[in-house]
């Protein structure tokens, strides 16, 4: 009988704690923006062998916005990735 009382008491304590954790710490909604841009810097024709050289830059931007703690505190995450590439085609 002691075990059953302890078990029921544990459930009665853990259930509200789990609900409070879910309300306060788990984000419900997040707004995500993803953007990609490719820029061709230059294209050059090299020698008589039909070789082309190009330089490209690609930029990726990622933003995620959400609110925590009863939607009172805004939280924002940002990431920017810039890729530079040189391409030879022949």
DRENTOR-602525 format. One record per atom (N, C-alpha, C, O): residue number from 1; x, y, z. Coordinates in Angstrom, 3 decimals. Atoms other than C-alpha are relative to their C-alpha. Layout:
R seq     east    north       up
R NUM        X        Y        Z
...
***
This chain:
R seq     east    north       up
R   1    0.808   -1.191    0.000
R   1    0.000    0.000    0.000
R   1    0.864    1.273    0.000
R   1    0.489    2.276   -0.607
R   2   -0.927   -1.136   -0.027
R   2    2.932    2.367    0.698
R   2    0.525    0.302   -1.403
R   2    0.665    1.465   -1.782
R   3   -0.508   -0.185    1.355
R   3    4.251    1.809   -2.822
R   3   -1.031    0.706   -0.867
R   3   -0.682    1.595   -1.643
R   4    1.068   -0.600    0.794
R   4    0.897    2.732   -4.361
R   4   -0.175    1.479    0.357
R   4   -0.385    2.305   -0.531
R   5    0.105   -1.407   -0.405
R   5    0.703    5.958   -2.311
R   5    1.158    0.820   -0.569
R   5    0.960    1.932   -1.059
R   6   -1.158   -0.695    0.548
R   6    4.215    6.920   -3.358
R   6   -0.085    0.170   -1.506
R   6    0.300    1.206   -2.047
R   7    0.144   -0.053    1.455
R   7    3.479    6.120   -6.990
R   7   -1.013    1.071   -0.405
R   7   -0.754    1.866   -1.309
R   8    1.024   -1.001    0.308
R   8    0.285    8.210   -7.031
R   8    0.482    1.412    0.336
R   8    0.198    2.356   -0.401
R   9   -0.563   -1.301   -0.348
R   9    2.052   11.068   -5.248
R   9    1.008    0.454   -1.060
R   9    1.039    1.631   -1.420
R  10   -0.958   -0.318    1.064
R  10    4.831   10.925   -7.867
R  10   -0.688    0.462   -1.266
R  10   -0.238    1.407   -1.913
R  11    0.760   -0.401    1.199
R  11    2.286   11.124  -10.691
R  11   -0.618    1.376    0.211
R  11   -0.603    2.202   -0.702
R  12    0.625   -1.298   -0.277
R  12    0.499   14.057   -9.014
R  12    1.021    1.139    0.004
R  12    0.659    2.278   -0.289
R  13   -1.039   -1.025    0.018
R  13    3.800   15.947   -8.710
R  13    0.571    0.178   -1.407
R  13    0.799    1.308   -1.840
R  14   -0.655   -0.065    1.312
R  14    5.254   15.105  -12.134
R  14   -0.914    0.559   -1.098
R  14   -0.431    1.235   -2.007
R  15    0.903   -0.475    1.047
R  15    2.136   15.870  -14.213
R  15   -0.013    1.528   -0.083
R  15    0.142    2.057   -1.184
R  16   -0.054   -1.466    0.123
R  16    2.002   19.605  -13.316
R  16    1.368    0.516   -0.425
R  16    1.459    1.500   -1.159
R  17   -1.337   -0.434    0.422
R  17    5.779   19.895  -13.704
R  17    0.188   -0.182   -1.503
R  17    0.779    0.676   -2.160
R  18   -0.104    0.230    1.450
R  18    5.581   18.389  -17.200
R  18   -0.813    1.028   -0.768
R  18   -0.371    1.509   -1.811
R  19    0.835   -0.998    0.677
R  19    2.753   20.759  -18.148
R  19    0.672    1.373    0.056
R  19    0.686    2.090   -0.945
R  20   -0.695   -1.285   -0.101
R  20    4.675   23.792  -16.842
R  20    1.219    0.060   -0.911
R  20    1.472    1.092   -1.533
R  21   -1.148    0.047    0.905
R  21    7.797   22.718  -18.747
R  21   -0.446    0.211   -1.432
R  21    0.178    0.964   -2.179
R  22    0.499   -0.103    1.370
R  22    5.779   22.373  -21.930
R  22   -0.463    1.418   -0.309
R  22   -0.235    1.911   -1.414
R  23    0.507   -1.357    0.222
R  23    4.165   25.811  -21.505
R  23    1.137    1.012   -0.075
R  23    1.126    1.897   -0.932
R  24   -1.038   -1.022   -0.090
R  24    7.327   27.720  -20.594
R  24    1.146   -0.188   -0.986
R  24    1.654    0.802   -1.513
R  25   -1.258    0.210    0.708
R  25   10.155   26.096  -22.557
R  25   -0.123   -0.533   -1.414
R  25    0.860   -0.479   -2.153
R  26    0.131    0.523    1.353
R  26    8.781   24.540  -25.734
R  26   -0.668    1.060   -0.867
R  26   -1.783    1.497   -0.584
R  27    0.496   -1.040    0.893
R  27    8.309   27.049  -28.551
R  27   -1.142   -0.548   -0.855
R  27   -1.052   -1.643   -1.410
R  28    1.163    0.438    0.759
R  28    4.945   26.837  -30.256
R  28    0.070    0.399   -1.466
R  28   -0.295   -0.378   -2.349
R  29   -0.025   -0.476    1.378
R  29    5.508   28.917  -33.351
R  29    1.344    0.645   -0.294
R  29    1.953    1.291    0.559
R  30   -1.244   -0.614    0.440
R  30    8.529   29.982  -35.296
R  30   -0.192    0.505   -1.426
R  30   -0.807   -0.167   -2.254
R  31    0.077   -0.589    1.332
R  31    8.779   32.240  -38.328
R  31    1.377   -0.138   -0.638
R  31    2.369    0.338   -0.087
R  32   -1.273    0.303    0.636
R  32   11.493   31.149  -40.764
R  32    0.052    0.685   -1.366
R  32   -0.874    0.568   -2.168
R  33   -0.259   -0.625    1.301
R  33   12.900   33.174  -43.679
R  33    1.300   -0.580   -0.554
R  33    2.328   -0.573    0.123
R  34   -1.194    0.513    0.664
R  34   15.339   31.577  -46.138
R  34    0.114    0.709   -1.344
R  34   -0.858    0.816   -2.092
R  35   -0.215   -0.750    1.234
R  35   16.869   33.518  -49.008
R  35    1.328   -0.433   -0.617
R  35    2.309   -0.634    0.098
R  36   -1.227    0.361    0.695
R  36   19.455   32.580  -51.633
R  36    0.188    0.947   -1.185
R  36   -0.771    1.270   -1.886
R  37   -0.326   -0.923    1.076
R  37   21.201   34.890  -54.111
R  37    1.287   -0.457   -0.673
R  37    2.270   -0.764    0.002
R  38   -1.198    0.344    0.762
R  38   23.680   34.043  -56.876
R  38    0.406    1.212   -0.826
R  38   -0.416    1.808   -1.522
R  39   -0.531   -1.149    0.734
R  39   25.883   36.758  -58.353
R  39    1.145   -0.481   -0.869
R  39    2.089   -1.103   -0.381
R  40   -1.094    0.338    0.904
R  40   28.037   36.230  -61.419
R  40    0.893    1.234   -0.097
R  40    0.480    2.275   -0.608
R  41   -0.908   -1.143   -0.023
R  41   31.057   38.477  -61.001
R  41    0.606    0.263   -1.369
R  41    0.623    1.405   -1.830
R  42   -0.631   -0.230    1.298
R  42   32.795   37.922  -64.327
R  42    0.055   -1.288   -0.803
R  42    0.094   -2.387   -0.251
R  43   -0.201    1.106    0.928
R  43   33.053   35.690  -67.367
R  43    1.061    0.458   -0.994
R  43    0.938    1.504   -1.631
R  44   -1.092   -0.364    0.900
R  44   36.244   35.703  -69.371
R  44    0.277   -1.154   -0.957
R  44    0.170   -2.320   -0.579
R  45   -0.417    0.996    0.974
R  45   37.289   33.876  -72.525
R  45    1.527   -0.018    0.010
R  45    2.172    1.008   -0.210
R  46   -1.452    0.125   -0.135
R  46   40.840   32.550  -72.121
R  46    0.556   -0.788   -1.178
R  46    0.077   -1.882   -1.478
R  47   -0.731    0.572    1.133
R  47   43.114   31.730  -75.086
R  47   -0.926   -0.419   -1.135
R  47   -2.097   -0.041   -1.162
R  48    0.753    0.402    1.188
R  48   41.968   30.123  -78.349
R  48   -0.622   -1.378    0.171
R  48   -1.206   -1.897   -0.781
R  49    0.474    1.367   -0.194
R  49   40.975   26.773  -76.824
R  49   -1.440   -0.085    0.507
R  49   -1.860   -1.135    0.992
R  50    1.390   -0.029   -0.448
R  50   37.406   27.779  -75.973
R  50   -0.118   -0.348    1.485
R  50   -0.882   -1.232    1.873
R  51    0.061    0.182   -1.450
R  51   37.973   27.938  -72.246
R  51   -0.664    1.247    0.589
R  51   -0.280    2.373    0.274
R  52    0.666   -1.110   -0.679
R  52   35.664   30.084  -70.139
R  52    0.284   -0.076    1.490
R  52    0.306   -1.153    2.086
R  53   -0.222   -0.078   -1.438
R  53   36.382   31.228  -66.640
R  53   -1.075    0.908    0.586
R  53   -1.334    1.994    0.068
R  54    1.041   -0.807   -0.650
R  54   33.650   32.493  -64.328
R  54    0.206    0.036    1.500
R  54    0.709   -0.917    2.095
R  55   -0.067   -0.127   -1.450
R  55   33.534   33.753  -60.780
R  55   -1.411    0.266    0.507
R  55   -2.104    1.154    0.011
R  56    1.345   -0.088   -0.530
R  56   30.366   33.335  -58.760
R  56    0.051    0.202    1.510
R  56    0.957   -0.277    2.192
R  57    0.191   -0.155   -1.438
R  57   29.246   34.402  -55.317
R  57   -1.446   -0.356    0.306
R  57   -2.367    0.139   -0.343
R  58    1.350    0.388   -0.398
R  58   26.258   32.804  -53.631
R  58   -0.156    0.282    1.497
R  58    0.717   -0.052    2.298
R  59    0.256   -0.378   -1.386
R  59   24.736   34.077  -50.392
R  59   -1.288   -0.657    0.471
R  59   -2.327   -0.534   -0.177
R  60    1.176    0.600   -0.627
R  60   22.340   32.129  -48.177
R  60   -0.252    0.726    1.319
R  60    0.668    0.913    2.115
R  61    0.389   -0.664   -1.239
R  61   20.463   33.923  -45.390
R  61   -1.133   -0.788    0.637
R  61   -2.124   -1.106   -0.020
R  62    1.025    0.751   -0.728
R  62   18.458   32.070  -42.741
R  62   -0.332    0.766    1.269
R  62    0.565    1.092    2.046
R  63    0.453   -0.679   -1.216
R  63   16.394   33.807  -40.036
R  63   -1.175   -0.781    0.581
R  63   -2.066   -1.216   -0.149
R  64    1.090    0.684   -0.687
R  64   14.137   32.174  -37.470
R  64   -0.384    0.822    1.219
R  64    0.458    1.139    2.059
R  65    0.493   -0.789   -1.117
R  65   11.972   34.129  -35.045
R  65   -1.078   -0.785    0.743
R  65   -1.947   -1.406    0.132
R  66    1.008    0.646   -0.833
R  66    9.960   32.738  -32.149
R  66   -0.116    0.748    1.318
R  66    0.721    1.589    1.643
R  67    0.193   -0.625   -1.307
R  67    8.609   33.797  -28.773
R  67   -0.085   -1.100    1.050
R  67   -0.665   -2.159    0.812
R  68   -0.012    0.962   -1.093
R  68    9.119   31.998  -25.467
R  68   -0.590    0.653    1.254
R  68   -0.801    1.865    1.288
R  69    0.504   -0.453   -1.287
R  69    7.763   32.296  -21.904
R  69   -1.308    0.766   -0.163
R  69   -1.356    1.985    0.005
R  70    1.339   -0.564    0.235
R  70    4.064   32.895  -22.631
R  70   -0.007    1.043   -1.104
R  70   -0.757    2.015   -1.024
R  71   -0.114   -0.912    1.141
R  71    4.984   34.672  -25.897
R  71    0.367    1.422    0.427
R  71   -0.070    2.384   -0.205
R  72   -0.419   -1.317   -0.470
R  72    6.560   37.557  -23.946
R  72    1.403    0.369   -0.441
R  72    1.686    1.546   -0.663
R  73   -1.396   -0.273    0.319
R  73   10.244   37.222  -24.840
R  73    0.290   -0.449   -1.431
R  73    0.207   -1.642   -1.723
R  74   -0.336    0.403    1.377
R  74   11.207   37.299  -28.548
R  74    1.403   -0.603   -0.072
R  74    2.319   -0.176    0.632
R  75   -1.287    0.677    0.202
R  75   14.037   35.034  -29.675
R  75    0.262   -0.032   -1.503
R  75   -0.638   -0.357   -2.278
R  76   -0.313   -0.039    1.424
R  76   15.835   35.374  -33.024
R  76    1.330   -0.710   -0.262
R  76    2.306   -0.516    0.463
R  77   -1.222    0.683    0.424
R  77   18.405   33.160  -34.755
R  77    0.294    0.427   -1.434
R  77   -0.611    0.507   -2.264
R  78   -0.398   -0.423    1.337
R  78   20.372   34.285  -37.810
R  78    1.230   -0.772   -0.444
R  78    2.109   -1.080    0.360
R  79   -1.181    0.635    0.587
R  79   22.836   32.568  -40.137
R  79    0.183    0.548   -1.413
R  79   -0.780    0.659   -2.172
R  80   -0.335   -0.469    1.347
R  80   24.586   33.924  -43.242
R  80    1.184   -0.829   -0.487
R  80    2.214   -0.916    0.183
R  81   -1.070    0.799    0.611
R  81   26.677   31.684  -45.525
R  81    0.320    0.639   -1.352
R  81   -0.568    0.827   -2.183
R  82   -0.434   -0.612    1.253
R  82   28.712   33.266  -48.343
R  82    0.969   -0.960   -0.686
R  82    1.982   -1.344   -0.102
R  83   -0.843    0.906    0.773
R  83   30.220   31.017  -51.026
R  83    0.601    0.748   -1.168
R  83   -0.112    1.419   -1.913
R  84   -0.704   -0.564    1.159
R  84   32.830   32.219  -53.518
R  84    0.528   -1.177   -0.820
R  84    1.106   -2.115   -0.271
R  85   -0.435    1.113    0.862
R  85   33.588   29.988  -56.520
R  85    0.634    0.539   -1.283
R  85    0.232    1.577   -1.810
R  86   -0.643   -0.306    1.272
R  86   35.851   30.107  -59.553
R  86   -0.177   -1.237   -0.876
R  86    0.211   -2.337   -0.484
R  87    0.353    1.119    0.859
R  87   34.736   27.927  -62.473
R  87    0.753    0.106   -1.323
R  87    0.765    1.166   -1.948
R  88   -0.637    0.084    1.313
R  88   36.750   26.860  -65.534
R  88   -0.783   -1.005   -0.831
R  88   -0.981   -2.146   -0.412
R  89    0.751    0.873    0.903
R  89   34.768   25.407  -68.450
R  89    0.778   -0.076   -1.312
R  89    1.125    0.943   -1.908
R  90   -0.750    0.110    1.237
R  90   36.557   24.004  -71.428
R  90   -0.287   -1.258   -0.771
R  90    0.286   -1.471   -1.839
***
